[in-house]
Amino acid sequence: MPIDKPVLGYFDIRGQAQCIRYLLSHLTCDYEDKYYTPEDMGLCLPALPYFVDKTGETISNTIPILKYIAEKYYPDLLGNSAEDKALVEKVAMEAE
C-alpha cells in the first residue's frame, strides 16, 4: 500500500540506522524517522532498522536498506566498474 513518504524505523539512538539517515540526507530524500524506545519492545516489532518505501516495499537490516536506497534513488553510488563495486562492498561491510 503506497504511503506519502518513506519511513525509517529504529531505536531512539544513532546506532545502525545512522548511516541510512546520512544516505537519505545526502540524497535529499524526505522521509519519516520513526523512533522506538525500550518500552516499545513489548510490541511485535519487525527487525530493526527497517525501511518502508513509498510503494509499501519493506526492507530490514542496514546493508540491504542502504543498497535498496542507492539502487532506487542513485544507482551510480553502487559503482560502475568491478573495482568500484568491490570498494562499495568493502565500505558496506564497515557500515554493519
N, CA, C and O of each residue as an XYZ file, in Angstrom:
384
protein
N       0.833     -1.175      0.000
C       0.000      0.000      0.000
C       0.884      1.246      0.000
O       1.713      1.404      0.896
N       0.727      2.131     -0.979
C       1.555      3.336     -1.057
C       1.371      4.246      0.154
O       0.290      4.321      0.738
N       2.444      4.929      0.512
C       2.418      5.886      1.622
C       2.977      7.222      1.128
O       3.576      7.284      0.055
N       2.784      8.291      1.910
C       3.204      9.628      1.485
C       4.714      9.781      1.335
O       5.197     10.391      0.381
N       5.450      9.221      2.287
C       6.913      9.304      2.217
C       7.504      8.089      2.907
O       6.849      7.476      3.750
N       8.736      7.734      2.562
C       9.376      6.570      3.178
C       9.481      6.714      4.695
O       9.499      7.821      5.234
N       9.550      5.562      5.368
C       9.664      5.526      6.826
C      10.900      4.711      7.197
O      11.099      3.607      6.690
N      11.727      5.262      8.084
C      12.872      4.546      8.637
C      12.585      4.324     10.109
O      12.394      5.286     10.854
N      12.553      3.076     10.538
C      12.280      2.768     11.935
C      13.497      2.205     12.636
O      14.168      1.310     12.121
N      13.779      2.741     13.827
C      14.901      2.249     14.626
C      14.721      2.747     16.056
O      13.814      3.528     16.344
N      15.586      2.292     16.936
C      15.579      2.766     18.317
C      15.921      4.247     18.359
O      16.434      4.797     17.384
N      15.644      4.881     19.464
C      15.891      6.308     19.623
C      17.371      6.568     19.941
O      17.704      7.243     20.915
N      18.238      6.019     19.101
C      19.697      6.212     19.196
C      20.250      6.271     17.772
O      19.533      5.986     16.813
N      21.507      6.636     17.637
C      22.108      6.672     16.307
C      22.305      5.259     15.772
O      21.722      4.916     14.743
N      23.082      4.453     16.415
C      23.259      3.049     16.064
C      23.348      2.729     14.584
O      23.893      3.502     13.797
N      22.811      1.588     14.221
C      22.936      1.074     12.863
C      22.126      1.852     11.839
O      22.383      1.729     10.641
N      21.175      2.632     12.264
C      20.361      3.390     11.306
C      21.010      4.713     10.906
O      20.570      5.351      9.950
N      22.044      5.129     11.622
C      22.606      6.447     11.339
C      23.180      6.550      9.931
O      23.015      7.583      9.281
N      23.845      5.516      9.446
C      24.397      5.587      8.089
C      23.274      5.653      7.053
O      23.455      6.236      5.984
N      22.126      5.065      7.357
C      20.960      5.161      6.461
C      20.446      6.593      6.456
O      20.115      7.135      5.402
N      20.379      7.205      7.638
C      19.951      8.604      7.722
C      20.902      9.506      6.931
O      20.459     10.425      6.242
N      22.207      9.245      7.030
C      23.187     10.033      6.271
C      22.932      9.900      4.774
O      22.946     10.895      4.049
N      22.700      8.683      4.314
C      22.469      8.465      2.885
C      21.192      9.175      2.430
O      21.194      9.848      1.399
N      20.114      9.030      3.183
C      18.861      9.696      2.809
C      19.038     11.212      2.792
O      18.508     11.890      1.911
N      19.772     11.741      3.753
C      20.038     13.177      3.794
C      20.876     13.610      2.591
O      20.589     14.628      1.961
N      21.901     12.842      2.282
C      22.769     13.144      1.135
C      21.970     13.168     -0.161
O      22.221     13.997     -1.036
N      21.003     12.254     -0.284
C      20.179     12.179     -1.489
C      18.968     13.115     -1.422
O      18.122     13.109     -2.316
N      18.894     13.915     -0.362
C      17.790     14.848     -0.103
C      16.417     14.174     -0.228
O      15.488     14.729     -0.815
N      16.312     12.970      0.338
C      15.043     12.238      0.365
C      14.249     12.653      1.597
O      14.763     12.615      2.714
N      13.015     13.045      1.395
C      12.132     13.364      2.501
C      11.610     12.045      3.058
O      11.043     11.244      2.315
N      11.793     11.809      4.351
C      11.359     10.555      4.966
C      10.937     10.809      6.404
O      11.263     11.839      6.993
N      10.208      9.852      6.952
C       9.802      9.919      8.356
C      10.745      9.048      9.171
O      10.974      7.889      8.827
N      11.288      9.592     10.236
C      12.163      8.855     11.134
C      11.314      8.378     12.312
O      10.931      9.184     13.160
N      11.018      7.089     12.375
C      10.174      6.548     13.440
C      11.076      5.929     14.502
O      11.842      5.006     14.225
N      10.971      6.451     15.717
C      11.820      6.008     16.818
C      11.066      5.073     17.755
O       9.871      5.245     17.999
N      11.784      4.082     18.275
C      11.232      3.158     19.260
C      12.043      3.266     20.543
O      13.245      3.527     20.505
N      11.379      3.065     21.684
C      12.031      3.073     22.984
C      12.017      1.655     23.545
O      11.302      0.798     23.025
N      12.787      1.395     24.588
C      12.759      0.049     25.187
C      11.355     -0.381     25.614
O      11.036     -1.570     25.584
N      10.526      0.565     26.006
C       9.160      0.230     26.405
C       8.353     -0.325     25.233
O       7.420     -1.104     25.429
N       8.713      0.073     24.025
C       8.019     -0.407     22.829
C       8.346     -1.864     22.521
O       7.662     -2.503     21.721
N       9.380     -2.381     23.147
C       9.832     -3.739     22.808
C       8.797     -4.801     23.156
O       8.900     -5.937     22.695
N       7.805     -4.448     23.960
C       6.727     -5.377     24.238
C       5.838     -5.576     23.016
O       5.074     -6.538     22.938
N       5.950     -4.651     22.061
C       5.175     -4.758     20.829
C       5.826     -5.762     19.897
O       6.992     -6.116     20.070
N       5.091     -6.208     18.935
C       5.644     -7.113     17.921
C       6.296     -6.254     16.845
O       5.629     -5.829     15.901
N       7.590     -5.997     16.980
C       8.303     -5.135     16.043
C       9.031     -5.958     14.992
O       9.470     -7.075     15.267
N       9.158     -5.409     13.784
C       9.983     -6.076     12.782
C      11.452     -5.929     13.160
O      11.785     -5.229     14.116
N      12.315     -6.580     12.420
C      13.749     -6.408     12.643
C      14.087     -4.926     12.481
O      13.572     -4.261     11.583
N      14.933     -4.428     13.335
C      15.328     -3.023     13.271
C      16.776     -2.920     12.834
O      17.577     -3.755     13.252
N      17.161     -1.951     12.022
C      16.271     -0.970     11.429
C      15.422     -1.571     10.304
O      15.727     -2.632      9.759
N      14.347     -0.851      9.983
C      13.548     -1.222      8.827
C      13.262      0.030      8.014
O      13.303      1.145      8.536
N      12.973     -0.161      6.736
C      12.677      0.941      5.822
C      11.453      0.561      5.016
O      11.407     -0.513      4.417
N      10.464      1.435      4.998
C       9.269      1.222      4.185
C       9.262      2.300      3.112
O       9.156      3.487      3.417
N       9.377      1.881      1.849
C       9.398      2.823      0.738
C       7.989      3.343      0.467
O       7.013      2.799      0.984
N       7.883      4.388     -0.336
C       6.587      4.965     -0.660
C       5.662      3.963     -1.355
O       4.441      4.114     -1.305
N       6.220      2.962     -1.989
C       5.411      1.943     -2.663
C       4.868      0.916     -1.681
O       4.025      0.095     -2.042
N       5.351      0.958     -0.432
C       4.948     -0.016      0.574
C       5.956     -1.148      0.727
O       5.805     -1.991      1.610
N       6.989     -1.179     -0.127
C       8.057     -2.189     -0.029
C       8.771     -2.030      1.312
O       9.181     -0.926      1.672
N       8.922     -3.138      2.055
C       9.563     -3.098      3.368
C      10.851     -3.901      3.339
O      10.870     -5.054      2.907
N      11.936     -3.276      3.805
C      13.251     -3.916      3.862
C      13.760     -3.759      5.281
O      13.552     -2.718      5.904
N      14.430     -4.787      5.801
C      15.025     -4.664      7.130
C      16.505     -4.973      7.051
O      16.980     -5.598      6.103
N      17.217     -4.528      8.054
C      18.672     -4.680      8.213
C      19.430     -3.618      7.409
O      19.042     -3.262      6.296
N      20.494     -3.136      7.990
C      21.215     -1.966      7.498
C      21.719     -2.091      6.064
O      21.391     -1.241      5.235
N      22.494     -3.108      5.745
C      23.110     -3.205      4.420
C      22.068     -3.349      3.316
O      22.159     -2.628      2.322
N      21.083     -4.240      3.435
C      20.062     -4.301      2.391
C      19.308     -2.977      2.198
O      18.935     -2.630      1.077
N      19.088     -2.245      3.291
C      18.412     -0.949      3.176
C      19.285      0.028      2.406
O      18.807      0.697      1.490
N      20.565      0.118      2.767
C      21.480      1.027      2.074
C      21.536      0.711      0.580
O      21.489      1.619     -0.250
N      21.637     -0.567      0.241
C      21.719     -0.960     -1.169
C      20.414     -0.656     -1.910
O      20.440     -0.208     -3.056
N      19.293     -0.894     -1.266
C      18.000     -0.621     -1.886
C      17.851      0.872     -2.184
O      17.452      1.254     -3.284
N      18.171      1.707     -1.204
C      18.052      3.162     -1.386
C      18.978      3.635     -2.494
O      18.568      4.423     -3.347
N      20.217      3.169     -2.494
C      21.168      3.570     -3.526
C      20.674      3.133     -4.902
O      20.681      3.926     -5.844
N      20.248      1.885     -5.021
C      19.774      1.369     -6.312
C      18.552      2.148     -6.801
O      18.436      2.438     -7.992
N      17.667      2.477     -5.912
C      16.426      3.149     -6.297
C      16.627      4.627     -6.623
O      16.099      5.118     -7.621
N      17.389      5.342     -5.787
C      17.488      6.779     -5.917
C      18.741      7.282     -6.641
O      18.719      8.367     -7.222
N      19.824      6.515     -6.614
C      21.068      6.980     -7.234
C      21.978      5.783     -7.497
O      22.948      5.575     -6.769
N      21.676      4.991     -8.534
C      22.408      3.739     -8.789
C      23.921      3.899     -8.971
O      24.672      2.959     -8.710
N      24.377      5.073     -9.415
C      25.817      5.271     -9.592
C      26.581      5.121     -8.277
O      27.785      4.868     -8.293
N      25.899      5.273     -7.139
C      26.567      5.091     -5.852
C      27.074      3.674     -5.653
O      27.973      3.443     -4.845
N      26.502      2.722     -6.385
C      26.894      1.319     -6.228
C      28.098      0.947     -7.087
O      28.575     -0.186     -7.023
N      28.591      1.882     -7.887
C      29.774      1.639     -8.699
C      29.420      1.246    -10.125
O      28.388      0.629    -10.390
N      30.320      1.629    -11.039
C      30.109      1.334    -12.456
C      31.134      0.349    -12.998
O      31.005     -0.116    -14.130
N      32.132      0.032    -12.217
C      33.156     -0.935    -12.646
C      33.292     -1.998    -11.560
O      32.786     -1.837    -10.450
N      33.974     -3.070    -11.892
C      34.196     -4.136    -10.912
C      34.956     -3.601     -9.698
O      34.671     -3.977     -8.561
N      35.923     -2.723     -9.951
C      36.720     -2.159     -8.863
C      35.854     -1.278     -7.956
O      35.944     -1.352     -6.730
N      35.016     -0.448     -8.577
C      34.137      0.422     -7.790
C      33.154     -0.408     -6.972
O      32.917     -0.113     -5.801
N      32.580     -1.443     -7.583
C      31.615     -2.287     -6.875
C      32.272     -3.008     -5.702
O      31.654     -3.176     -4.650
N      33.514     -3.433     -5.876
C      34.240     -4.082     -4.787
C      34.480     -3.093     -3.647
O      34.363     -3.449     -2.474
N      34.813     -1.866     -3.993
C      35.022     -0.837     -2.972
C      33.715     -0.553     -2.229
O      33.718     -0.392     -1.008
N      32.614     -0.491     -2.949
C      31.304     -0.275     -2.314
C      31.008     -1.403     -1.330
O      30.543     -1.147     -0.219
N      31.273     -2.648     -1.725
C      31.047     -3.781     -0.828
C      31.931     -3.697      0.408
O      31.487     -4.005      1.514
N      33.171     -3.286      0.226
C      34.085     -3.135      1.350
C      33.576     -2.086      2.335
O      33.586     -2.309      3.546
N      33.133     -0.945      1.815
C      32.604      0.117      2.676
C      31.307     -0.353      3.353
O      31.071     -0.046      4.521
N      30.474     -1.093      2.623
C      29.215     -1.589      3.189
C      29.478     -2.509      4.388
O      28.741     -2.467      5.373
N      30.498     -3.316      4.310
C      30.820     -4.203      5.420
C      31.247     -3.413      6.654
O      31.042     -3.864      7.781
N      31.834     -2.247      6.450
C      32.223     -1.396      7.572
C      31.007     -0.748      8.225
O      31.052     -0.393      9.403
N      29.926     -0.591      7.473
C      28.714      0.044      7.999
C      27.948     -0.876      8.940
O      27.112     -0.406      9.711
N      28.215     -2.171      8.894
C      27.486     -3.121      9.737
C      27.861     -2.993     11.185
O      27.335     -3.722     12.025
